[in-house]
Amino acid sequence: MENRWAVALSAGLLAVVWAGVADVFNWVTWLGFMGCSTFFAQTLPGLKGMFMAWATNLSGVFWGWLIMSVSGFFVSPIIGYVMTGLVTAAMCLQASFSRLAFIPGTFIGCCVCFALAGDLAVIIPPLVIGGALGLSMSILTRQLVSLNSKLSKAQPIK
């Protein structure tokens, strides 16, 4: 089995599990896949990668919430434009902190917040579980690759 097959099997299996869990809890399924995608897009392995995905996605949710909240206090849309510019700059600057260095994760979280009108109760659980889903896929893939390697090295019984 090539590594591609291990990736396909683990991703497919865990996607089915996630879709079922999201359905049971009435969570937005695609949000979990956004958290999962963030895990795979950033470069840190294992738990560090999951924490990076969580930190950047959730900081982005905060920034999106901040833009919407502050802009909502004013009648003029110009405040919203200015807030968008200021917060965009802040999202880029936060990458100076190593735990928040994956800027695309921050922008994903911000966009998710806009897409779901800042409803934190809807956003946070599936987004966080999605990061864990990515880690789970990574671990399962490694286990399948290791199992395949052991099986291919085993001597046939005579």
URVENNOR-V183264 format. One record per backbone hydrogen bond with DSSP energy under -1.0 kcal/mol. CO is the residue of the C=O (numbers start at 0). NH is the residue of the N-H. E is the energy in kcal/mol with one decimal. If there is no record, write none. Layout:
# URVENNOR-V183264
co->[CO CO]
nh->[NH NH]
e->[E E]
This chain:
# URVENNOR-V183264
co->[1 2 3 4 5 6 7 8 9 10 11 12 13 14 15 16 17 18 19 20 21 28 29 30 31 32 33 34 35 36 37 44 45 46 47 48 49 50 51 52 53 54 55 56 57 58 59 60 61 62 63 64 65 66 67 69 70 76 77 78 79 80 81 82 83 84 85 86 87 88 89 91 92 93 96 97 100 101 102 103 104 105 106 107 108 109 110 111 112 113 115 117 118 118 119 122 123 124 125 126 127 128 129 130 131 132 133 134 135 136 137 138 139 140 141 142 143 144 145 146 147 148 149]
nh->[5 6 7 8 9 10 11 12 13 14 15 16 17 18 19 20 21 22 23 24 26 32 33 34 35 36 37 38 39 40 41 48 49 50 51 52 53 54 55 56 57 58 59 60 61 62 63 64 65 66 67 68 69 70 71 72 73 80 81 82 83 84 85 86 87 88 89 90 91 92 93 94 95 96 99 100 102 105 106 107 108 109 110 111 112 113 114 115 117 116 118 119 121 122 123 126 127 128 129 130 131 132 133 134 135 136 137 138 139 140 141 142 143 144 145 146 147 148 149 150 151 152 153]
e->[-1.4 -2.6 -2.6 -2.9 -2.5 -2.8 -2.6 -2.6 -2.4 -2.0 -1.8 -2.0 -2.7 -2.7 -2.1 -2.6 -3.2 -1.9 -2.3 -2.1 -2.9 -1.3 -1.6 -2.1 -2.4 -2.5 -2.1 -1.9 -1.9 -2.1 -2.0 -1.4 -2.0 -2.9 -2.1 -2.6 -2.8 -2.9 -2.6 -2.6 -2.8 -2.0 -2.1 -2.0 -2.2 -2.6 -2.6 -2.6 -2.7 -2.3 -2.3 -2.9 -2.7 -2.3 -1.7 -1.3 -1.4 -1.9 -2.6 -3.0 -2.3 -2.1 -2.8 -2.9 -2.2 -2.1 -2.3 -2.8 -1.8 -2.5 -2.2 -1.1 -2.2 -2.1 -2.4 -1.2 -1.6 -1.0 -2.2 -2.4 -2.2 -2.2 -2.6 -2.5 -2.0 -2.1 -2.8 -1.8 -2.9 -1.6 -2.0 -1.5 -1.1 -2.1 -2.4 -1.7 -2.5 -2.5 -2.0 -1.3 -1.6 -2.4 -2.1 -1.8 -2.6 -2.6 -2.2 -2.5 -2.8 -2.4 -2.2 -2.3 -2.5 -2.5 -2.5 -2.6 -2.5 -2.2 -2.3 -2.5 -2.4 -1.3 -1.0]
